[in-house]
Amino acid sequence: MSDSKSKRDNLFANPLGAVPGFVFDQAVVDVFPDMISRSVPGYETIISHTGELAARFVQPDTNCYDLGCSLGASTLAISHRIEGRNANVIAVDNSPAMLEKCRLILASDSTTTSIDLVNSDICNIDIYNASLVVMNFTLQFVPVEQRLGLLEKIYRGLNPGGCLIISEKLSFKPESLNSLLSELHHDFKRGQGYSNLEISQKRDSIENVLVPETLDNHIQRLRACGFQSTSPWFQCFNFCSLVAIK
Ligand SMILES: C[S@@+](CC[C@H](N)C(=O)[O-])C[C@H]1O[C@@H](n2cnc3c(N)ncnc32)[C@H](O)[C@@H]1O
């Protein structure tokens, strides 16, 4: 078992030769809070507003799903804002190392909300009686051909008036715009203390593992699933968060 404190992310600080594909293993778990907060502009804002949206949308006696929960940041933001509603949070991740540490973090938290941790692929779980479904930076790791089916399942599992939050890295067209937004992101990472070597090795590692799509793609697919009411509520460089309401 790893210690429960987050270390500084230096996984890509030394030359790796052939850079291995990115996986959510124990090494990533150990540095995850530092990695995500120094890599995703607006991460803290998105997590805290996930709690705000939960306070608005979560109904008594319903389920909230945190899909790709990692160490439970969104789960806890939600849980603290819905106490006393008899709502359950179902937090799902397919990385055993993530879930093991998540379990420790949740055990030391004071929330009174009921939370179930589920070790599964999010494409294989049932979703029902949901007033909120959250996918903060997870859909981008699901194979592209499985994304429509997953979103259709979420639509079916949401109650009328229920809310889906999707936060993602985006791609842009034309390529010149994509490069600009990508360079602004890399400037942000340099500002957070990452070196050029770390930035380029992380990019090589995550390419083909994290597959971003355009905002248009996301919105059109959500509409095809039945979500008529959908909009970005936050964007910083090439990172965006959307709400879709059933
Ligand atoms: C970038 S992290 C999500 C961060 C987290 N939502 C937060 O806001 O702190 C992506 C997570 O999704 C999980 N994941 C990726 N694909 C998955 C899948 N198909 N089923 C379940 N979990 C998945 C990974 O194990 C990882 O923990």
The ligand as a Tripos MOL2 file, in Angstrom:
@<TRIPOS>MOLECULE
LIG
   27    29     1     0     0
SMALL
NO_CHARGES

@<TRIPOS>ATOM
      1 C1         -7.9720   11.8160  -15.5810 C.3       1 LIG1
      2 S1         -8.5560   10.6300  -14.5030 S.3       1 LIG1
      3 C2        -10.0990   11.3200  -13.9000 C.3       1 LIG1
      4 C3         -9.9430   12.3360  -12.8440 C.3       1 LIG1
      5 C4        -11.0570   12.4230  -11.8570 C.3       1 LIG1
      6 N1        -12.3690   12.3240  -12.4670 N.3       1 LIG1
      7 C5        -10.9130   13.7240  -11.1270 C.2       1 LIG1
      8 O1        -11.6510   14.6520  -11.4700 O.co2     1 LIG1
      9 O2        -10.0210   13.8480  -10.2740 O.co2     1 LIG1
     10 C6         -9.2390    9.3490  -15.4930 C.3       1 LIG1
     11 C7         -9.6900    8.1590  -14.6490 C.3       1 LIG1
     12 O3        -10.5610    7.3780  -15.4390 O.3       1 LIG1
     13 C8        -10.2540    6.0280  -15.2330 C.3       1 LIG1
     14 N2        -10.7100    5.3280  -16.4320 N.ar      1 LIG1
     15 C9        -10.2850    5.4780  -17.7100 C.ar      1 LIG1
     16 N3        -10.9900    4.7160  -18.5440 N.ar      1 LIG1
     17 C10       -11.9060    4.0530  -17.7760 C.ar      1 LIG1
     18 C11       -12.9400    3.1060  -18.0430 C.ar      1 LIG1
     19 N4        -13.1810    2.6780  -19.2900 N.pl3     1 LIG1
     20 N5        -13.6800    2.6400  -17.0100 N.ar      1 LIG1
     21 C12       -13.4340    3.0540  -15.7530 C.ar      1 LIG1
     22 N6        -12.4870    3.9700  -15.4290 N.ar      1 LIG1
     23 C13       -11.7260    4.4540  -16.4340 C.ar      1 LIG1
     24 C14        -8.7550    5.9710  -15.0030 C.3       1 LIG1
     25 O4         -8.3790    4.8180  -14.2890 O.3       1 LIG1
     26 C15        -8.5370    7.2700  -14.2230 C.3       1 LIG1
     27 O5         -8.5820    7.0560  -12.8350 O.3       1 LIG1
@<TRIPOS>BOND
     1     1     2 1
     2     2     3 1
     3     2    10 1
     4     3     4 1
     5     4     5 1
     6     5     6 1
     7     5     7 1
     8     7     8 2
     9     7     9 1
    10    10    11 1
    11    11    12 1
    12    11    26 1
    13    12    13 1
    14    13    14 1
    15    13    24 1
    16    14    15 ar
    17    14    23 ar
    18    15    16 ar
    19    16    17 ar
    20    17    18 ar
    21    17    23 ar
    22    18    19 1
    23    18    20 ar
    24    20    21 ar
    25    21    22 ar
    26    22    23 ar
    27    24    25 1
    28    24    26 1
    29    26    27 1
@<TRIPOS>SUBSTRUCTURE
     1 LIG1         1 GROUP 0 **** ****
